[in-house]
């Protein structure tokens, strides 16, 4: 599945580069640049997974192995996507920065929770608390995007996109918790995370540019 993820992200990158080349609108070209960077970072990360180039660390609480690069990829690419959505929804730069801050803190404390036994629960709790303004901000921006759209068909598309995006982003911690208690093994957890990652980035960007 790492092969499939890498191929998906790099194919999306090629499509977005073609879109960038054929776009004369400065705003749309800037947004294409953000999505190109997002797909490149995601694709490059899965290449490192495929060839086992990154470090593998044990989760202190239950010794489940994980690659910390995934947290770096998530932090960088979700920040790009939030910036992208902020432009689409015409959200102020300050609000976008605050949402990105909480998003990165959510990732950081989630990583720390896997590395510390004594403070694991507290770190995990802080991570989930940071998810509230992060996810709330995401919902707020996508709702604003519907208000800034005059074509009814696009409004319905953005509403569907909002629902799917919130659902997919919220599914990541669910997969982590299910894996943490041993309901699914490490390979299944990685598979679910990969599928969610593709939906959260490659599919999101393609649907957005089609509206």
N, C-alpha and C positions, 0 to 999 in steps of 0.2 A: 504493500500500500504506500510505502514511501516513494516508490518509483512513480506510481499513479499521481501522488500529490505533487511531486516535482514537475512532472510533465504538465499537469493541469495549470500550475502557477506560471510555468515558462510559456505555455501556449497562450495563456491570458496576457502575459507580458508582451508577446509578439502582437497580439490583437490590439492591445492598448498603445503600443508604439506606432502601429499603422494608423490608429485613430488620431494620435498626437500629430503625425505627419500631415494628415489630411484635414486637420482642424485649423481654422484661422481665428476663431474666437479666443481671445487671450485668456479669459476665465476658464473656458473648457480645456484649453491646452495646459493650463496650470493644474487643473484637477487631474488630467491624464497623467501629468508628471508625478503627482502624488500616488496615484494608483499603480503606475509603473514601478515606482520605488517599493511600494507595498508588496507587489507580486514578486519582484526580484528578491527581496529579503526573505520572503516565505519560501520561494523556490530554492534559494541558496541554502537555507536552513535544512530543508528536507534532503538536499544533496549530502550535507554533512552527516545526517542520520543514515542515509543509504550506505555510505562508505565508512561509517563508524569513525568519523573524524573528530567528533566532539567528545568531551568528558562524560563519563557516566558516574553519577553519584548515588549513594543509597539514601532513601528517605529514612531519617533517624527513627521515626516512630515505628515503622513496620518493615524497614529494610528493603522496600520496593525500589528498584533502580529507576532513575530518571535522568534525562539529559537537561542540564540547566540552560542550555542554549534555547530551549523552547520558550522559556520565560523571557529571554532577551528578544526573541522573535515576536512573541505576543505583545510585549511592551512597545516595541518599535512600530509594528504594523497596526495595532489598534489605535495608537496615537495618530498615525497617518490617516486612518479611516475616520476618526473623530474630527480631525482637521478638515477632511474632505466633506463630511456631513455638515460641519459648521459653515463651510462656504456655500453649500447648496441651500441651507436654511437661513442664510444671512444672519447667523448668530454672531454676537459681538466677540471680538478676539479675546477679551477678558474671560467671558463665560466658557469659551472653548478651552482656554488655558487651564481653567479650574477643573473642567471635566477630564482633561488629559492628565492633570496632576493626580486626581483621585484614581484614575485608571491605572497609572503607573504604580502608585502606592499599593493598589490592590494586588498587582502582580508581585511587587517586591515583598510584601508581607506574606503572600502565598508561598513564595520561594523560601523565605526565612522559616516558615512553619514546617517545611520539609527538612530543614537543616538543624533545628534545635529541638531537643526532647523536652527540656524543662519548660520552655515557653511556647511550645508548639500550639497549644489550644488558644493562648492569648493572641499569638501572631495570626492564627487562622481567623479568629473573631474579628480582629482589626481589618484583615483583608476583606471579609464579608461586609463590614461596616463601610469600608471605602467603596464597595461595589454599589451601595445604595445611591450615592450622588452620581457615580459614574453611569450606571444604568438609567437612573432618572434623567440625567442630562442627555443621554442618547435618545430617550423617548421624547424629551422636550424638543430637541433639535429636529427630529423626524416629523414631529407634529407641526412644527413651524414650517417645515418644507412643504407640507400639504397646503398650508395657508398661502404660501407664495406661488402655488401652482394654479393656473387658470383652466387648464384642460382637465375635465372631469375624469377622463380615463387615466391620466397620469396621477391624479389625486388618489384614485382607488389603488393604483399600482404602488404608490408610496406607502399607503396605509397597510397594504399586504406586506411590503418590504419591512415596514416598521415592526409588524407582528413577528415575522420570521426572524428578523435580526435580534430582537429582544429575546425570543425563544432560544435561538442558537447560542447567544452569548451567555444566557442563564444556564444553559446545559453544561457548560464547561465545569463549574464547581460540582454539579451533580455527578458527572462522570468521575471526578476526583474522589468524592466522598464514597461512591459505590466501590471504586477501586481500593480505597483506603481500608474499608472494612472487609475486603477480600471477596466480594461478590463476583467481581470479574478479575481476570489475571492481567498481568502487565501488558501483554500483547493486545488484548481486547481493549484495554484502556487507551493504548496508543492509537489503535484503529479508530475508535470513537473520536478521539481528539483530532485526528487527521481529517476525518470526514467533516467534523464541525468547523475546522480551520478552513477547509475548502469552501464550505457554505458561507462562512463569515466574511471571506475576502474575495475569492475569485468570482463566485456566483453573485455576491452582493454588488460588486463593481459592474459586472456585465448587465445586470438587471437595471441598475441605476442609470447607466449611459443609454439604455434603450428607451427610457422614459423622457 
